[in-house]
Amino acid sequence: MLKHLLALLAALLVSAGVIADDHRLPSNVTFEKWQVPWENTRPRDPMMDSKGNVWFCGQAGNYIGKLNPATGDFARFDMSPNTNPHNLIVDSDDNVWYAGNQNAHIGMLNPETGDITRYPMPDDEARDPHTLTFDAQENIWFTVQWGNFIGYLDTQSGDVTLHKVPISNARPYGIRLDDNDTPWIVLLGTNKLATVQNGEINLIDLPREDARPRRLEITDDGKLWYSDYAEGRLGSYDPQTDTFEEWVLPTGASSSPYATARDNQGRIWLTDTSAIPNQFIGFSPEQKAFISQTEVEFGGHIRHTYVNRTTGAIWFGTDSGYIARAMPE
């Protein structure tokens, strides 16, 4: 009887996406971490400047932080209440641009003076700028999740253009630009991808109705790679052929892949946030197979990544209060 119960338990664990150690993929990633000195502030979305400093959002603490990885020193730049900076990017002059997620603006922090220039949203509905990305001229495309917009900020003039997604509660989330500076967006509230061309939003249906894409990457061949947060898959979409491929994560269809990264070898990395601790999972587009699986033992959700193209390091923050980098082999 006990034997049958143990067999049933093992089957249930596998069906729930829990992978036994002897079936786990090899790990080819090492981590280095720095504990943020301000507790319970959800450090996230780090990015490195030209001097090697790593800037990050203290989303729950209303600050922008700076880490010197060489010394371990931190600095803090406080923001106005209810800013809740959600994401940041650093331009070629080391200015830090951030999304004011709870007070409807994009801001630019001057790292030398600490001064902040604010660019308000021109529509009251665009209350929550979310994720930012630069084009080749360092203008900014961005998403507005609950306001349901895809936006564009001309960083020279300060003008903001908003494109309303034509589906209610579409929740535009992750965003990347292709080699032609065309924005591609995942709509977390739907089973769709979106792109903006000539001022018009075009929608692409994913193969499964219950899919919910959260982040995405674009590889050198122009393919889009997205994490399906609802159904535990990594998917690819080829805009040239209008075709899809999808793979269930090694942690199972009940996993919740969130952050994504494309490393210098063109491999795709995802974080499974359903697993405690989170799993850092690698995929080879060339092999069309998952190749690596590593526990992030210092814990907390990993929501977004940044790849330093010089070093190949994948930087991320964790809800447990760390800024960290992963070095794939």
Residue pairs with C-beta under 8 A, 6 or more apart in sequence:
10 20
13 20
14 20
14 252
15 252
16 252
16 254
17 232
17 249
17 251
17 252
17 253
17 254
17 255
17 274
17 275
18 251
18 252
19 250
19 251
19 252
19 293
24 250
24 293
25 250
25 281
25 290
25 291
25 292
25 293
26 291
26 292
26 293
27 292
27 293
27 294
28 282
28 291
28 292
28 294
28 328
28 329
29 280
29 282
29 292
29 294
29 326
29 327
29 328
29 329
30 326
30 327
31 294
31 296
31 298
31 324
31 325
31 326
31 327
32 324
32 325
32 327
33 298
33 322
33 323
33 324
34 67
34 69
34 72
34 74
34 322
34 323
34 324
35 321
35 322
36 43
36 56
36 58
36 65
36 67
36 74
36 317
36 321
36 322
36 323
37 74
38 58
38 61
38 63
38 65
38 76
39 321
40 60
40 61
40 321
41 58
41 59
41 60
41 61
41 63
41 321
42 57
42 58
42 59
42 60
42 61
42 317
42 319
43 56
43 57
43 58
43 59
43 65
43 317
43 318
43 321
43 322
43 323
44 56
44 57
44 59
44 86
44 87
44 303
44 304
44 316
44 317
45 56
45 57
45 86
45 87
45 88
45 303
45 304
45 306
45 317
46 54
46 55
46 56
46 67
46 306
46 315
46 316
46 317
46 323
47 54
47 55
47 56
47 88
47 89
47 90
47 306
47 315
48 54
48 55
48 90
48 306
48 308
48 315
49 55
49 90
49 94
49 96
49 111
50 92
50 94
51 94
52 68
52 69
52 70
53 66
53 67
53 68
53 111
54 66
54 67
54 68
54 69
54 315
54 323
55 64
55 65
55 66
55 67
55 88
55 90
55 96
55 111
56 64
56 65
56 66
56 67
56 88
56 317
56 323
57 64
57 65
57 85
57 86
57 87
57 88
57 98
57 317
58 64
58 65
58 76
58 85
59 84
59 85
59 86
59 101
60 84
62 78
62 79
62 80
62 81
62 82
62 83
62 84
62 85
63 76
63 77
63 78
63 79
63 85
64 76
64 77
64 79
64 85
64 88
64 96
64 98
64 109
65 74
65 75
65 76
65 77
65 323
66 74
66 75
66 76
66 77
66 111
67 73
67 74
67 323
68 74
69 325
77 109
77 114
79 85
79 100
79 107
79 116
80 103
82 102
82 103
83 100
83 101
83 102
83 103
83 107
84 100
84 101
84 102
84 103
85 98
85 99
85 100
85 101
85 107
86 98
86 99
86 101
86 128
86 129
86 130
86 131
87 98
87 99
87 101
87 130
87 131
87 132
87 304
88 96
88 97
88 98
88 99
88 132
89 96
89 97
89 132
89 133
89 134
89 140
90 96
90 97
91 97
91 134
91 138
91 155
92 138
94 111
95 108
95 109
95 110
95 111
96 108
96 109
96 111
97 106
97 107
97 108
97 109
97 132
97 140
97 155
98 106
98 107
98 108
98 109
98 132
99 106
99 129
99 130
99 131
99 132
99 142
100 106
100 107
100 118
100 129
101 128
101 129
101 130
102 127
102 128
104 120
104 121
104 124
104 126
104 127
104 128
104 129
105 118
105 119
105 120
105 121
105 129
106 118
106 119
106 129
106 132
106 140
106 142
106 153
106 160
107 116
107 117
107 118
107 119
108 116
108 117
108 119
108 155
109 115
109 116
110 116
110 117
119 153
119 158
119 160
120 160
121 127
121 129
121 144
121 147
121 151
121 160
121 162
122 160
122 162
123 147
123 149
123 162
125 147
125 148
125 149
126 144
126 147
126 149
126 151
126 162
127 144
127 146
127 147
128 144
128 145
128 146
128 147
129 142
129 143
129 144
129 151
130 142
130 143
130 144
130 145
130 172
130 173
131 142
131 143
131 173
131 174
131 175
131 304
132 140
132 141
132 142
132 175
133 140
133 141
133 142
133 175
133 176
133 177
133 183
134 140
134 177
135 141
135 177
135 181
136 181
138 155
139 152
139 153
139 154
139 155
139 156
140 152
140 153
140 155
141 150
141 151
141 152
141 175
141 177
141 183
141 196
142 150
142 151
142 152
142 153
142 175
143 149
143 150
143 151
143 172
143 173
143 174
143 175
143 185
144 150
144 151
144 162
144 172
145 171
145 172
145 173
145 188
146 171
148 164
148 165
148 167
148 168
148 169
148 170
148 171
148 172
149 162
149 163
149 164
149 165
149 172
150 162
150 163
150 165
150 172
150 175
150 183
150 185
150 194
150 196
150 201
151 160
151 161
151 162
151 163
152 160
152 161
152 162
152 163
153 159
153 160
154 160
154 161
163 196
163 199
163 201
165 172
165 187
165 194
165 201
166 201
166 203
167 187
167 189
167 190
167 192
167 203
169 189
170 187
170 188
170 189
170 190
170 192
170 194
171 187
171 188
171 189
171 190
172 185
172 186
172 187
172 188
172 194
173 185
173 186
173 187
173 188
173 213
173 214
173 215
174 185
174 186
174 213
174 214
174 215
174 216
174 226
174 260
175 183
175 184
175 185
175 186
175 216
176 183
176 184
176 216
176 217
176 218
176 224
177 183
177 184
177 218
178 184
178 218
178 222
179 222
182 195
182 196
182 197
183 195
183 196
184 193
184 194
184 195
184 216
184 218
184 224
185 193
185 194
185 195
185 196
185 216
186 193
186 194
186 213
186 214
186 215
186 216
186 226
187 193
187 194
187 203
187 213
188 212
188 213
188 214
188 229
189 212
190 212
191 205
191 206
191 208
191 209
191 210
191 211
191 212
191 213
192 203
192 204
192 205
192 206
192 213
193 203
193 204
193 206
193 213
193 216
193 224
193 226
193 237
194 201
194 202
194 203
194 204
195 201
195 202
195 204
196 202
204 237
204 242
206 213
206 226
206 228
206 235
206 237
206 244
207 235
207 244
207 246
208 228
208 231
208 246
210 230
210 231
211 228
211 230
211 231
211 233
211 235
212 228
212 229
212 230
212 231
213 226
213 227
213 228
213 229
213 235
214 226
214 227
214 228
214 229
214 257
214 258
215 226
215 227
215 258
215 259
215 260
215 304
216 224
216 225
216 226
216 227
216 260
217 224
217 225
217 260
217 261
217 262
217 268
218 224
218 225
218 262
219 225
219 262
219 266
219 268
219 285
220 266
221 238
222 238
222 239
222 240
223 236
223 237
223 238
223 239
223 285
224 236
224 237
224 238
224 239
225 234
225 235
225 236
225 260
225 262
225 268
225 285
226 234
226 235
226 236
226 237
226 260
227 233
227 234
227 257
227 258
227 259
227 260
227 270
228 234
228 235
228 246
228 257
229 256
229 257
229 258
230 256
231 253
232 248
232 249
232 251
232 252
232 253
232 254
232 255
232 256
232 257
232 272
232 274
233 246
233 247
233 248
233 249
233 253
233 257
234 246
234 247
234 249
234 257
234 268
234 270
234 283
235 244
235 245
235 246
235 247
236 244
236 245
236 246
236 285
237 243
237 244
238 244
245 288
247 283
247 288
247 289
247 290
249 255
249 257
249 270
249 272
249 281
249 290
250 281
250 290
250 293
251 272
251 274
251 275
251 279
251 281
251 293
254 274
255 272
255 274
255 275
255 279
256 272
256 273
256 274
257 270
257 271
257 272
257 273
257 281
258 270
258 271
258 272
258 273
258 301
258 302
258 303
259 270
259 271
259 302
259 303
259 304
259 305
259 316
260 268
260 269
260 270
260 305
261 268
261 269
261 270
261 305
261 306
261 307
261 314
262 268
262 269
262 307
263 269
263 307
263 312
263 314
263 328
264 307
264 309
264 312
265 328
266 285
266 286
267 282
267 283
267 284
267 285
267 291
267 328
268 282
268 283
268 285
269 280
269 281
269 282
269 283
269 305
269 314
269 326
269 328
270 280
270 281
270 283
271 278
271 279
271 280
271 281
271 296
271 301
271 302
271 305
271 316
272 278
272 279
272 281
273 301
273 302
273 303
275 295
276 299
277 295
277 296
277 297
277 298
277 299
278 295
278 296
278 299
278 300
278 301
278 302
278 318
279 293
279 294
279 295
279 296
280 292
280 293
280 294
280 295
280 296
280 302
280 326
281 290
281 292
281 293
281 294
282 290
282 291
282 292
282 293
282 328
283 289
283 290
283 291
284 290
284 291
292 328
296 302
296 318
296 324
298 318
298 320
298 322
298 324
299 318
299 319
299 320
300 318
300 319
300 320
300 321
300 322
301 318
301 319
302 316
302 317
302 318
303 316
303 317
303 319
304 316
304 317
305 314
305 315
305 316
306 314
306 315
306 316
307 313
307 314
307 315
308 315
312 327
312 328
313 325
313 326
313 327
314 325
314 326
314 327
314 328
315 323
315 324
315 325
315 326
316 323
316 324
316 325
316 326
317 323
317 324
318 324
